[in-house]
Amino acid sequence: MTNTAAEESRYWVRSVARAAEVLEVLSRVGQGGGMSVTEVAAACGLSKSAAFATLYTLRAYSLVADDGEGMNRRYRLGMALARLGARAQDQLSLRDVARPALVQLTERTGMNSRLAVPEAGQAVVVDQVSNGERIQVDLRMGTRELPHCTGLGKALLAEMDDDEVARVVGQVGQPRRTGHTITELPLLLAHLKTVRELGYAVDDEEDADGIFCIGSALRDHTGACVGAISITSLKRDLPAWRYQELGREVRETAATISRSLGHPA
C-alpha cells in the first residue's frame, strides 16, 4: 500500500504516522548529533507543539532519547530501537524475504531464478522459482555452485577483497568446466573488478555449455554479504541485446531484497 492509499484508508492513524515521520527524520542525524524541537518540526512539517508532543511520547518508550536542557535540548533515536531492530532481524528468514522478489523477477524476465547462500567458499542454492517451461535447466535445491565460473559464485566472490578471493579459490580450485571457464587467478581477479563495477556477475557458458546466468549479491543491515540471487536460461533463447537489461533487472532485484534486510541499498 502506498502512503497516499494508506492515508485514504479509514484505518489510518495520523498520530502513528507522525511518530514514524519523526523517527525517520531522526535516523538521518549523524553520530553524536541531534535535532532540536524546532528542527524536527520544520523537517516534518509540524507545529512545534505537535513535534514536542510526539517526541515526548516517543521518549517515554525509549524510542527517542534527549540530551541538554531548554533551548539546547537535542533529540536522537533511542536504544529501544536497537533492541527492536535486532529482534526484527532475528525474525527475518532470507528465503521468506527474497521469495516474492524472485517470483516477480521470473515473471519480468521469463527466466528461472534462484537464491543461494555462501558456504565453505561455494554458493548453496536454497530456493528457486521456475519459469514453468517444459524444457528446464537442471536447477536443484542444495546444489553447490563453484565460485569462479557461476553467476551466483562470482557475485559472492566479488564481495571479497583479492586476498580473500585467493584464499577461497585456493581451497576450492578453479577447474575447467567449459572452454569459457576462467582458470587463472589473475584473470579471475581482473574479471571480478568488472563484476563490482556492474553490480552483477555474468556466467556466459562458463559452468556448462549452452547455459547463461546472471547473479548479484545480497547484503543485510550490517552491510555483510548474506547471499546472492540469479537468473538462468538456455543461451540459445537469449539474444545478446538483452544481456545488460537483464543485468540491471537482477541488480535492482538484489537491491530491493537487500533493503528488505535493512541495508540502505
C-alpha positions as CSV (number, residue, x, y, z in Angstrom):
1,M,0.0,0.0,0.0
2,T,1.4,3.4,-1.0
3,N,1.4,6.3,1.5
4,T,-1.3,8.1,-0.4
5,A,-3.5,5.0,-0.4
6,A,-2.9,4.4,3.3
7,E,-3.8,8.0,4.1
8,E,-7.2,7.5,2.4
9,S,-7.9,4.4,4.5
10,R,-10.2,4.5,7.5
11,Y,-7.6,2.6,9.4
12,W,-5.0,5.4,9.0
13,V,-3.9,6.8,12.4
14,R,-2.4,10.2,12.0
15,S,-0.5,10.3,15.3
16,V,1.2,7.0,14.5
17,A,2.2,8.3,11.0
18,R,3.5,11.5,12.6
19,A,5.7,9.4,15.0
20,A,7.0,7.3,12.1
21,E,8.0,10.5,10.2
22,V,9.8,11.9,13.3
23,L,11.8,8.7,13.7
24,E,12.7,8.7,10.1
25,V,13.9,12.3,10.3
26,L,16.0,11.5,13.4
27,S,17.5,8.5,11.7
28,R,19.3,10.9,9.3
29,V,21.3,12.5,12.1
30,G,25.0,11.7,12.2
31,Q,26.9,10.1,15.0
32,G,26.9,12.2,18.1
33,G,24.4,14.6,16.7
34,G,20.8,15.5,17.5
35,M,17.9,17.8,16.5
36,S,16.0,20.5,18.3
37,V,12.2,20.5,18.5
38,T,12.2,23.4,16.0
39,E,14.4,21.4,13.6
40,V,12.2,18.3,13.9
41,A,9.0,20.4,13.4
42,A,10.4,22.0,10.3
43,A,11.7,18.7,8.8
44,C,8.3,17.0,9.3
45,G,6.0,20.0,8.5
46,L,4.6,20.0,12.0
47,S,3.9,22.7,14.5
48,K,6.4,23.0,17.4
49,S,3.7,21.8,19.9
50,A,2.9,18.7,17.8
51,A,6.6,17.9,17.3
52,F,7.2,18.3,21.1
53,A,4.2,16.1,22.0
54,T,5.4,13.4,19.6
55,L,9.0,13.5,20.9
56,Y,7.8,13.5,24.5
57,T,5.7,10.4,23.9
58,L,8.4,8.5,22.0
59,R,10.9,9.4,24.7
60,A,8.6,7.7,27.3
61,Y,9.1,4.4,25.4
62,S,12.8,4.9,24.9
63,L,12.2,5.2,21.2
64,V,13.8,8.7,21.4
65,A,16.5,10.0,23.7
66,D,17.4,13.5,24.5
67,D,20.4,15.5,25.8
68,G,20.8,19.0,27.1
69,E,18.3,21.4,28.7
70,G,15.9,24.1,27.4
71,M,16.9,25.6,24.1
72,N,19.9,23.4,23.9
73,R,17.9,20.1,24.2
74,R,18.6,17.8,21.3
75,Y,16.8,14.6,20.3
76,R,18.1,11.4,18.8
77,L,17.0,7.8,18.3
78,G,16.6,5.8,21.5
79,M,18.2,2.5,22.3
80,A,14.8,0.7,22.3
81,L,15.0,0.9,18.5
82,A,18.3,-1.0,18.6
83,R,16.6,-3.8,20.6
84,L,13.6,-3.9,18.3
85,G,15.8,-3.8,15.2
86,A,17.8,-6.7,16.5
87,R,14.6,-8.7,17.1
88,A,13.3,-7.8,13.7
89,Q,16.5,-9.2,12.1
90,D,16.2,-12.4,14.2
91,Q,12.7,-12.9,12.8
92,L,13.7,-12.5,9.2
93,S,14.1,-15.5,7.0
94,L,16.2,-14.8,3.9
95,R,14.1,-17.2,1.9
96,D,10.8,-15.6,3.1
97,V,12.1,-12.1,2.3
98,A,13.6,-13.0,-1.1
99,R,10.8,-15.2,-2.4
100,P,8.3,-12.5,-3.5
101,A,11.1,-10.6,-5.3
102,L,12.3,-13.8,-7.1
103,V,8.7,-14.6,-8.3
104,Q,8.5,-11.1,-9.7
105,L,11.9,-11.4,-11.3
106,T,10.9,-14.6,-13.0
107,E,7.7,-13.0,-14.2
108,R,9.5,-10.0,-15.6
109,T,12.4,-11.9,-17.3
110,G,10.7,-15.2,-18.2
111,M,13.8,-16.9,-16.7
112,N,14.4,-19.3,-13.8
113,S,15.5,-17.5,-10.7
114,R,17.5,-18.8,-7.7
115,L,18.6,-17.8,-4.2
116,A,21.9,-19.1,-2.7
117,V,23.9,-18.6,0.5
118,P,27.7,-18.8,0.9
119,E,29.1,-21.9,2.5
120,A,32.7,-23.1,2.5
121,G,33.6,-20.9,-0.5
122,Q,30.7,-22.1,-2.6
123,A,27.1,-20.9,-3.3
124,V,24.5,-23.3,-2.0
125,V,21.1,-23.0,-3.6
126,V,18.3,-22.7,-1.0
127,D,15.3,-21.5,-3.1
128,Q,14.3,-21.3,-6.7
129,V,11.4,-20.1,-8.9
130,S,10.8,-22.0,-12.2
131,N,9.5,-20.2,-15.3
132,G,7.2,-23.1,-15.9
133,E,8.6,-24.1,-19.2
134,R,8.6,-27.8,-20.2
135,I,12.3,-27.7,-21.1
136,Q,14.2,-26.8,-17.8
137,V,17.7,-26.1,-16.9
138,D,18.8,-28.5,-14.2
139,L,18.1,-26.5,-11.1
140,R,18.1,-28.4,-7.8
141,M,17.9,-27.3,-4.2
142,G,21.1,-27.8,-2.3
143,T,23.2,-27.5,-5.5
144,R,26.7,-26.2,-4.8
145,E,27.8,-23.6,-7.3
146,L,31.6,-23.2,-7.9
147,P,32.8,-19.7,-7.1
148,H,34.9,-19.0,-10.2
149,C,32.5,-19.9,-13.0
150,T,28.9,-19.3,-12.0
151,G,26.8,-16.2,-11.7
152,L,26.0,-16.9,-8.0
153,G,29.5,-17.9,-7.2
154,K,31.1,-14.9,-8.8
155,A,28.6,-12.5,-7.3
156,L,29.6,-13.7,-3.9
157,L,33.4,-13.6,-4.7
158,A,33.1,-10.0,-5.8
159,E,32.1,-9.1,-2.3
160,M,35.5,-10.2,-1.1
161,D,38.9,-8.5,-1.3
162,D,41.6,-10.0,-3.5
163,D,43.3,-11.8,-0.7
164,E,40.1,-13.5,0.4
165,V,39.3,-14.5,-3.2
166,A,42.7,-16.1,-3.5
167,R,42.2,-18.0,-0.2
168,V,38.7,-19.3,-1.3
169,V,39.8,-20.2,-4.8
170,G,42.9,-21.9,-3.3
171,Q,40.7,-24.1,-1.3
172,V,38.0,-24.9,-3.9
173,G,40.2,-24.7,-7.0
174,Q,39.4,-23.4,-10.5
175,P,38.6,-26.5,-12.5
176,R,37.8,-26.0,-16.2
177,R,34.2,-26.7,-16.8
178,T,33.9,-25.5,-20.4
179,G,36.1,-23.7,-23.0
180,H,35.0,-20.4,-21.5
181,T,35.9,-21.1,-17.8
182,I,38.4,-18.7,-16.2
183,T,41.1,-21.0,-14.8
184,E,43.8,-18.5,-13.8
185,L,43.6,-16.4,-10.6
186,P,44.9,-13.1,-12.1
187,L,42.3,-13.2,-14.9
188,L,39.6,-14.0,-12.3
189,L,40.6,-11.1,-10.1
190,A,40.5,-8.7,-13.1
191,H,37.1,-10.1,-14.1
192,L,35.8,-9.5,-10.6
193,K,36.7,-5.8,-10.8
194,T,34.2,-5.6,-13.7
195,V,31.6,-7.5,-11.6
196,R,31.9,-4.9,-8.8
197,E,31.6,-2.1,-11.3
198,L,28.5,-3.5,-12.9
199,G,26.9,-4.8,-9.7
200,Y,26.2,-8.2,-11.2
201,A,28.1,-11.2,-12.5
202,V,27.7,-13.0,-15.8
203,D,28.2,-16.7,-16.4
204,D,28.4,-16.9,-20.2
205,E,28.7,-20.7,-20.7
206,E,31.5,-20.8,-18.2
207,D,30.0,-23.6,-16.0
208,A,28.1,-25.5,-18.6
209,D,27.8,-25.3,-22.4
210,G,24.7,-23.6,-23.5
211,I,23.8,-22.1,-20.2
212,F,23.7,-18.3,-19.4
213,C,23.4,-16.9,-15.9
214,I,23.4,-13.5,-14.2
215,G,23.9,-13.2,-10.4
216,S,24.0,-10.3,-7.9
217,A,24.9,-10.3,-4.2
218,L,22.6,-9.6,-1.2
219,R,23.5,-7.5,1.9
220,D,22.0,-7.2,5.3
221,H,21.6,-4.3,7.7
222,T,25.3,-4.6,8.7
223,G,26.5,-4.4,5.1
224,A,27.6,-8.0,5.1
225,C,27.0,-10.3,2.1
226,V,24.4,-12.9,3.1
227,G,23.7,-14.5,-0.3
228,A,23.1,-13.9,-3.9
229,I,20.3,-14.3,-6.5
230,S,20.5,-15.3,-10.1
231,I,18.5,-15.9,-13.3
232,T,19.3,-18.8,-15.6
233,S,18.4,-19.5,-19.2
234,L,19.4,-21.6,-22.2
235,K,21.9,-19.4,-24.2
236,R,20.1,-20.2,-27.4
237,D,16.9,-18.5,-26.1
238,L,18.7,-15.3,-25.2
239,P,19.5,-12.5,-27.7
240,A,22.7,-10.6,-26.9
241,W,20.9,-7.3,-26.7
242,R,19.1,-8.4,-23.5
243,Y,22.3,-9.0,-21.5
244,Q,22.6,-5.5,-20.0
245,E,18.8,-5.2,-19.5
246,L,18.7,-8.5,-17.6
247,G,21.8,-7.5,-15.6
248,R,20.1,-4.4,-14.4
249,E,17.0,-6.4,-13.5
250,V,18.9,-8.7,-11.3
251,R,21.0,-6.0,-9.7
252,E,17.8,-3.9,-8.9
253,T,16.0,-7.0,-7.5
254,A,19.0,-7.8,-5.3
255,A,19.0,-4.2,-4.1
256,T,15.2,-4.5,-3.3
257,I,15.8,-7.7,-1.3
258,S,18.8,-6.1,0.5
259,R,16.6,-3.1,1.5
260,S,14.1,-5.5,3.0
261,L,17.0,-6.9,5.0
262,G,17.8,-3.5,6.4
263,H,20.6,-2.5,4.0
264,P,20.4,1.1,2.7
265,A,20.9,0.0,-0.9
